[in-house]
Amino acid sequence: MPILARTLSPLLLIATLTACAAPSSQGVRDISAPIPGCCRFAQTDSRQQAIVRTAVNLVGAKTIESNGRRIAYDCAGVTRAIYLAHGIDLYEGAAGTGPANGVRLIYNHVRAHGRLHRGPVVQAGDLVFFDNTWDYNGDGRFNDPLTHVGIVETVETDGTLVFISRVAGAIERYRMNLAQPHVHRTAGGRVLNDYMRRKHWTDGEQTLYLTGELFAAFGTRVVG
């Protein structure tokens, strides 16, 4: 694998691969129905805008290290590293939350230091959480909450939200439209919801795959 030589202060990109998930100890939410009026974009302050710029500069990267220390190259590790570049550790306070992987640690941190919500107003720099993006517990059932996280970049004029996250092989932009969660692409070819869960031969008929179908919550971290 070629080494990416792109440098972001204080982020320098190097390499490692791990999975992205959280334990399935939390109840599964009903997130497949449309959310009326979502999403509308709100103005952000300079610190939130700086967090988004760092995320944007990582788009396309396949490796990551923060302050000379290797960060797990999964969705939670990448999200944490972006916030760490601005003095915020999204794992802070995790010692008292019980067993958890990265997504759940970030979710619990935002619950303690910000606000968890489901729109309809979102801000650049907000976190976006997903359920059931893969079969974390390996039981073949659709019962795996909090398995993915990303960072909101913007909301387009039709309400389609653009977020940045590590999915599959690199850090990329993905789209989600909560007013039309079951539509991947319009008749005109515009992507409303990207695929977030890979299809598997063991999947049941009711398995969901699109970002809008797997959405769990937004999280606004107080950065002031």
Secondary structure, 3 states (H helix, E strand, C coil): CCCCCCEECCEECCCCCCCCCCCCCCCCCCCCCCCCCCCEEECCCHHHHHHHHHHHHCCCCCCCEECCEECCCCHHHHHHHHHHCCCCCCCCCHHHCCCCCHHHHHHHHHHHHEEEECCCEEECCCEEEECCCCCCCCCCCCCCCCCEEEEEEEECCCCCEEEEEEECCEEEEEEECCCCCCCCECCCCCECCCECCCCCCCCCCCCCCEHHHHEEEEEEECCC
